[in-house]
Amino acid sequence: MPSDALLEYRFLVDGKPQLDGRNPNVTPNFEFRDRNFLTMPNFVASAHTKARYGIDKGTTSRLVFKTNTAPFTDHLVWVYTPYG
């Protein structure tokens, strides 16, 4: 891994997501499901990656666009709509 990486992970146990009980570092991810994380020694935190609480949040929708162009017949797209 790069020496400045931030790594997010979650276990799948019998097909169901499960957090790592031995790692107290938890963050919400893009799918709004919590994940554990760890950082490499040279990681530098940014204000842009910190979760902010107490503010109105927008919504994220998953859309699938279907085409007849092989091999990419289904395109998964995440769309974020800001609050209000």
C-alpha positions in Angstrom: 0.0 0.0 0.0 1.1 3.6 -0.5 2.6 5.0 2.7 0.0 7.8 2.7 -3.1 5.7 2.1 -6.4 5.6 3.9 -8.0 2.2 3.6 -11.7 1.4 4.2 -13.0 -2.1 4.6 -15.9 -4.2 5.8 -16.2 -8.0 6.2 -18.9 -10.1 4.6 -20.0 -12.9 6.9 -22.4 -15.3 5.3 -23.1 -12.7 2.7 -23.9 -10.0 5.2 -21.8 -6.9 6.0 -20.1 -6.9 9.3 -17.8 -4.4 11.0 -14.4 -5.4 12.4 -15.0 -5.6 16.2 -11.3 -5.2 16.8 -11.0 -1.9 15.0 -12.8 1.0 16.7 -12.1 3.3 13.7 -15.4 3.5 11.8 -16.6 5.9 9.1 -19.7 6.2 6.9 -18.9 5.5 3.2 -20.5 6.6 -0.1 -23.2 4.0 0.3 -24.1 5.3 3.8 -23.1 2.1 5.4 -20.4 2.2 8.1 -17.0 0.8 7.3 -13.8 0.3 9.3 -10.8 2.2 8.3 -7.1 2.4 8.9 -4.3 4.7 7.8 -0.8 4.2 6.7 2.0 6.0 8.6 2.3 9.0 6.2 -1.4 9.7 5.8 -2.4 13.3 6.2 -6.1 14.0 7.0 -8.0 16.6 5.0 -11.0 18.6 6.1 -12.7 17.4 2.9 -12.7 13.8 4.2 -14.1 14.4 7.6 -17.8 13.6 8.3 -19.8 16.6 9.4 -22.8 16.1 11.7 -25.7 18.4 12.5 -26.1 19.7 8.9 -28.7 18.9 6.3 -27.6 16.2 3.9 -28.6 15.5 0.4 -29.5 12.2 -1.1 -27.6 9.7 -3.2 -29.4 7.6 -5.8 -28.1 4.6 -7.8 -29.2 4.6 -11.4 -28.6 1.9 -14.0 -28.4 3.0 -17.6 -29.0 0.1 -20.1 -27.5 0.2 -23.6 -27.1 -2.2 -26.5 -23.4 -1.5 -26.8 -21.3 -4.5 -25.7 -19.5 -5.2 -23.5 -20.9 -2.3 -21.4 -24.7 -2.9 -21.5 -25.4 -1.8 -18.0 -23.8 1.4 -16.5 -24.2 2.0 -12.7 -24.2 5.7 -11.9 -24.3 7.4 -8.5 -26.2 10.7 -8.5 -25.9 13.1 -5.5 -28.7 15.6 -5.1 -27.8 18.4 -2.5 -30.3 19.1 0.3 -33.1 21.5 -0.8 
